[in-house]
């Protein structure tokens, strides 16, 4: 049996404890970040246009690997400083991960719970190693401390594997529109709902069909604004959200996008929304095409 299947079964078996623990953690983290959306956006990475957690997670893995190397070549002072720096980067990655975790649902949340539990365990092991190193000094007996660092790195690698599943297997914090191209061709647009005059209702989102794509349509006077209906963050339908001051808000996690250009103005999404041009067709009805990014 391929190793990935063995790992997948082992990780999936943790759902019995990961699901209730994840639900509990999600409640208090969501309550923590909800009153401070600006801080949450900072930690999500909206300002960067890229998830901040994934930027930071590479640092502790590389640093802690260097720690193993420094211990092997017997450089105690350099190893101790590396360990301190590695713990600090783990804490920074944990804070950004907690912000993303507060907006994660379903099976990805279960896997993220396993991931975070392993990372906390690794952090505690590294903290124990640091305490032993501090007590022994550079010339003292460091065998147990070094052994703990190796154990910590194994746990860290396991946590990174599960974290990779959250992203690459379940697509958490990955743009839902990464492979959606643009076309100069105008296609017939079919609104799912019309008002009593046969037009698109004004001031609220209406779902529309554009070939294989679904759009969220908002009419302002004679102008029809349109973005892709699937939210870039987690795929929720924006047509079920609300419109306010030229923006549309996702009904699931609260991401907000400008209707005029699809720009994300509030997370947890860190990606913009595809936007479409809409015009009247000769003979009645509407047609649309995706605007080039």
SESEPA-732062 format. One line per 4 residues: number of its first residue (from 1); their letters; for each residue x, y, z of C-alpha. Coordinates in steps of 0.1 Angstrom, whole numbers, always signed. Example, Ala and Ser with C-alpha at 12.3 -4.5 7.8 and 13.67 -1.06 7.14 Angstrom:
<nodes>
1	AS	+123:-45:+78 | +137:-11:+71
</nodes>
This chain:
<nodes>
1	XXXX	+0:+0:+0 | +14:+35:-9 | +27:+54:+21 | +3:+83:+14
5	XXXX	-27:+60:+19 | -13:+48:+52 | -9:+83:+63 | -43:+94:+51
9	XXXX	-60:+66:+70 | -40:+73:+101 | -49:+110:+100 | -86:+104:+91
13	XXXX	-89:+81:+122 | -82:+111:+144 | -115:+127:+135 | -131:+112:+167
17	XXXX	-112:+136:+189 | -103:+163:+163 | -139:+171:+154 | -151:+181:+189
21	XXXX	-118:+198:+197 | -119:+217:+164 | -155:+228:+170 | -145:+241:+205
25	XXXX	-114:+259:+192 | -133:+274:+163 | -159:+289:+186 | -135:+307:+209
29	XXXX	-111:+318:+180 | -140:+331:+160 | -152:+351:+191 | -117:+364:+196
33	XXXX	-111:+376:+160 | -147:+388:+151 | -145:+421:+170 | -111:+430:+154
37	XXXX	-115:+425:+117 | -85:+447:+109 | -62:+425:+129 | -78:+394:+114
41	XXXX	-72:+407:+79 | -36:+415:+88 | -30:+379:+100 | -49:+364:+70
45	XXXX	-26:+383:+47 | -52:+404:+27 | -26:+432:+26 | -1:+408:+10
49	XXXX	-26:+393:-15 | -13:+359:-2 | -21:+338:+29 | +4:+350:+55
53	XXXX	+5:+317:+74 | +19:+298:+45 | +47:+324:+42 | +57:+320:+78
57	XXXX	+55:+282:+81 | +86:+276:+60 | +108:+295:+84 | +105:+271:+115
61	XXXX	+110:+240:+94 | +142:+253:+79 | +154:+268:+112 | +147:+236:+131
65	XXXX	+165:+215:+105 | +195:+238:+109 | +192:+232:+147 | +197:+195:+141
69	XXXX	+227:+202:+119 | +243:+225:+144 | +238:+200:+172 | +255:+173:+151
73	XXXX	+286:+194:+144 | +287:+205:+181 | +281:+242:+179 | +261:+246:+212
77	XXXX	+259:+284:+212 | +248:+287:+176 | +223:+258:+182 | +208:+275:+212
81	XXXX	+203:+308:+194 | +188:+289:+165 | +164:+272:+188 | +152:+304:+203
85	XXXX	+147:+320:+169 | +129:+289:+157 | +105:+289:+186 | +97:+326:+179
89	XXXX	+89:+318:+143 | +67:+289:+154 | +48:+313:+176 | +43:+338:+147
93	XXXX	+31:+310:+124 | +7:+298:+151 | -9:+332:+155 | -15:+335:+117
97	XXXX	-27:+299:+116 | -52:+306:+144 | -67:+334:+123 | -72:+311:+93
101	XXXX	-85:+284:+116 | -112:+306:+128 | -126:+307:+92 | -122:+270:+84
105	XXXX	-151:+245:+83 | -158:+208:+79 | -132:+182:+71 | -105:+209:+66
109	XXXX	-111:+220:+102 | -106:+185:+114 | -73:+181:+96 | -63:+216:+107
113	XXXX	-70:+205:+143 | -46:+176:+139 | -21:+199:+123 | -23:+225:+151
117	XXXX	-22:+198:+178 | +10:+183:+164 | +26:+218:+161 | +17:+227:+197
121	XXXX	+32:+194:+208 | +64:+201:+188 | +65:+236:+204 | +63:+221:+239
125	XXXX	+91:+196:+231 | +113:+224:+218 | +106:+245:+249 | +116:+216:+270
129	XXXX	+148:+212:+250 | +156:+249:+254 | +151:+247:+292 | +175:+218:+295
133	XXXX	+200:+236:+273 | +198:+267:+295 | +204:+245:+326 | +233:+227:+311
137	XXXX	+251:+256:+295 | +273:+253:+264 | +298:+229:+282 | +273:+207:+301
141	XXXX	+256:+174:+292 | +232:+181:+264 | +223:+146:+252 | +187:+147:+264
145	XXXX	+182:+182:+251 | +195:+173:+217 | +173:+141:+217 | +143:+163:+224
149	XXXX	+151:+185:+195 | +152:+155:+171 | +118:+143:+185 | +105:+179:+180
153	XXXX	+116:+179:+144 | +99:+146:+137 | +66:+160:+152 | +71:+192:+133
157	XXXX	+75:+173:+100 | +44:+153:+107 | +24:+185:+115 | +37:+200:+82
161	XXXX	+25:+170:+63 | -10:+173:+77 | -9:+211:+71 | +0:+204:+35
165	XXXX	-31:+182:+32 | -53:+211:+45 | -40:+232:+16 | -33:+209:-13
169	XXXX	-59:+182:-7 | -88:+203:+6 | -79:+237:-10 | -82:+257:+22
173	XXXX	-71:+293:+17 | -66:+286:-21 | -82:+308:-46 | -113:+291:-60
177	XXXX	-107:+309:-93 | -70:+300:-98 | -77:+281:-131 | -106:+302:-143
181	XXXX	-96:+320:-175 | -110:+351:-192 | -125:+354:-226 | -133:+383:-250
185	XXXX	-165:+365:-262 | -199:+378:-251 | -222:+351:-238 | -259:+352:-231
189	XXXX	-266:+359:-195 | -297:+343:-178 | -308:+359:-145 | -324:+335:-121
193	XXXX	-349:+361:-111 | -367:+391:-127 | -388:+419:-113 | -424:+428:-124
197	XXXX	-410:+448:-154 | -389:+419:-166 | -356:+434:-154 | -330:+424:-128
201	XXXX	-342:+434:-93 | -323:+464:-79 | -302:+468:-48 | -297:+431:-39
205	XXXX	-277:+402:-54 | -294:+379:-79 | -279:+348:-92 | -273:+345:-130
209	XXXX	-261:+318:-153 | -234:+326:-179 | -226:+294:-197 | -211:+270:-171
213	XXXX	-204:+299:-147 | -227:+314:-121 | -226:+351:-114 | -239:+374:-86
217	XXXX	-257:+403:-103 | -265:+436:-87 | -284:+463:-106 | -279:+500:-99
221	XXXX	-302:+520:-121 | -294:+510:-157 | -260:+495:-148 | -256:+458:-140
225	XXXX	-226:+449:-118 | -215:+413:-118 | -189:+392:-100 | -184:+354:-100
229	XXXX	-209:+338:-76 | -184:+315:-60 | -164:+333:-33 | -127:+330:-38
233	XXXX	-122:+321:-2 | -142:+289:+3 | -167:+287:-26 | -197:+301:-9
237	XXXX	-224:+317:-31 | -222:+355:-30 | -257:+358:-45 | -269:+348:-10
241	XXXX	-250:+377:+6 | -258:+413:+11 | -249:+446:-7 | -238:+477:+9
245	XXXX	-220:+508:-3 | -208:+493:-35 | -196:+460:-20 | -210:+425:-17
249	XXXX	-205:+405:+15 | -201:+368:+16 | -229:+351:+37 | -206:+324:+52
253	XXXX	-174:+341:+64 | -180:+378:+58 | -154:+384:+30 | -163:+417:+12
257	XXXX	-156:+426:-24 | -160:+458:-44 | -186:+452:-71 | -170:+476:-95
261	XXXX	-137:+458:-98 | -139:+426:-76 | -112:+439:-52 | -113:+422:-17
265	XXXX	-118:+449:+9 | -122:+426:+39 | -111:+390:+46 | -108:+362:+53
269	XXXX	-104:+360:+16 | -70:+373:+4 | -79:+370:-33 | -99:+393:-55
273	XXXX	-132:+382:-71 | -135:+378:-109 | -156:+406:-123 | -178:+407:-154
277	XXXX	-190:+433:-179 | -227:+431:-186 | -246:+448:-214 | -280:+446:-231
281	XXXX	-285:+423:-261 | -300:+434:-293 | -336:+421:-292 | -337:+420:-254
285	XXXX	-320:+403:-225 | -283:+406:-214 | -249:+392:-222 | -217:+393:-203
289	XXXX	-180:+384:-205 | -153:+382:-179 | -132:+414:-176 | -94:+408:-180
293	X	-76:+409:-146
</nodes>
